[in-house]
Amino acid sequence: MSSVALPLPCPRSLPLPRPWQLLFAAAAAFWPASAHGQVGELKPARIEYEYFPSAGVSGPSSGGAPSEARFQAARASLTLPAPVGKSTLLLPALRYQVLDVGQAGAQPPAGRDPVEALHSLQLSLGVFQQLGEQWSMFGQVGGGIAGDLSGELSSDDWVVSATVLGLWTFEHSFTLGGGIGYDRRTGDVAPLPLIAVNWEPSSNVLLRGVLPQFVSLRYRPEEHLTLALDSGLDGERYHLSRELVVADHAEVAYSVIKVGPSVTLHWTKWLHTRLNGGMALHRRFDMYLDDRSQGDLDVSSGPYAGLELWLGPSGWSSDAAEAALAAAGRAPDPRTPND
């Protein structure tokens, strides 16, 4: 089986798209006041940047030539929670990511242009439903596009995602759950078993995760500072246009495991900065034609650094799945009369 070399792009800066500069203003304007009690930990609006220095690249697709690659990624997201009654929470969200990969010592095949960037844009809707004193469920479905977006959109650019979690709260400080997810962050097109945990042994210590997607141990020594040890699995499967690879139904799967510490500074109740870094492990690019692997590029482990700015309440930082875990742990006891 012949292999198709991935035309990796040249390094360049990643300016944040201008529309995302409006996220902070939009979140502040439309954040429902009644949502504060249920999801006082959600990030309504955030922007992130990550940089991965040069690392060695090897694999069949590299043609045996030594090369190095460096990565940078930018993300922006908007989530607007909407409580429905006393036991249901809707979490509509919009998320955009751009991934840039620069490879030194390697050139795209003759007659082909390098990929300037890989993009993904997804709209999703999450639903948290309290089922009883101890049981609750979280479901999320999404759809969007993922590819180089250098040509006209086709059916190959469209992607879907889905998550279903059942949650059991033993007590308000401890929740366990399990389910299944499909969001292609491993680079493979297959369902992924999920295990959820939320444990808050004290008011300033929190262990929270949806494995293998992420897990985080957080400690807040004082009101304006949160220290954490984080790990996560990121990735996507992108469609490559025929203009770039001279082939139909071509895709590249990217995945990376990140582990490291972070520091979050809570400037005000609504403005926060998170600095993070550590090691990037098990990085790979796998090229596919008609869903059949054509070989992969393994990128050696190396350091990374990131910066995140987010607007939202000053509780623990959260995304939609985390908000569901937080809501499960804070669900009111149905035996207790409401004020």
Phi, psi and omega in degrees: 000126181285151180252154179247119181289138177283120179284083184293147185278170175273147180298144176199167180283160182238085177293141180289131179302140183303323180302331183285346176292345180271355185297316182300315181295320181294317181296318180296327183282325189250000179298116182292131182298325182290348182281343186301318183293328184273321184228064180284013183237359186283147172267102178297321182218136180206153172229144184224150173221136178227142180231132179240111181299173184301141178215155181292145180240134178215163178138166182302324183288345180277354178070015179083353180278132179293140180205168177227152179224148172229149189239152167210145183221145175230141180224151173215142182212155179222127178228130182236095182293144181222098177296139176236106185070206184261349187230005183233138178227123176264139183229076174288141184213151175231131184222133178235140177220141173234131181243127179243131180233119178253128182243121178266140178089005178220143180237150176294156179303155182303136179085001180242146178267151176288151174287121181284324180192157175246130187242150168218138180222124185220137174251130183224162175226120176255148179227122172255129182231119175280124184260340182181195183298322185244339187255142175207168180224150174229131176227146180214133175233147181209163177207154180178209182229153177209119181174186178280342175056031181273346179232198178289146178292143177226177180297335179292339180280341186280139179227156176230158176216156180202145177218136174227126179229133168260132187239136178237117181261107179294315175209172188298341181261359186215120180228136174238153180201168178208158180178207183215145181227156177216095180222007172065017180290341174280350185088347180261150178265085183198150175298154183231119177297143183233142173234125183251142177216139176218110183229121181236082185294337176211174184292344181239015176228134182215132170244121184216139178190158168234093185282140004267016184291313179197159169207142185214134173250118188238145180222127179247097181291333177205173193302325188259013185215133172232128175253144184208158169241116189242150169216149182198160177244119179241153176166174180194161175245114188254142173276136177252130184289155180298329179299336183264322186245000178052045179202146177273153175057041178265138180221155173233128180260129180240138175209151180206140173255129182241137178221131178170174180275165175212156177229126178247126177256121180262093185294314176222185178292343184236358183233126188217150176230131179242126175251128182220162180189182181146217183244139173260122186241156173050054177272136179207155169236127180238126182268135181233143168233121183053042178067014176249128184295137178250015183111159183228165175248121175265130179252129184296157178297151180190175182283165173211161177217147182216161178222134179226134174243129179218152182244124180168181180301161188272013176287190177302141180292142186209152166253194186297316180295321177294323179298323178295317178298318179295318180295323179297320181288341183248011181298138180292145176289120183296344179278350182263124180298144177283149178287000000 
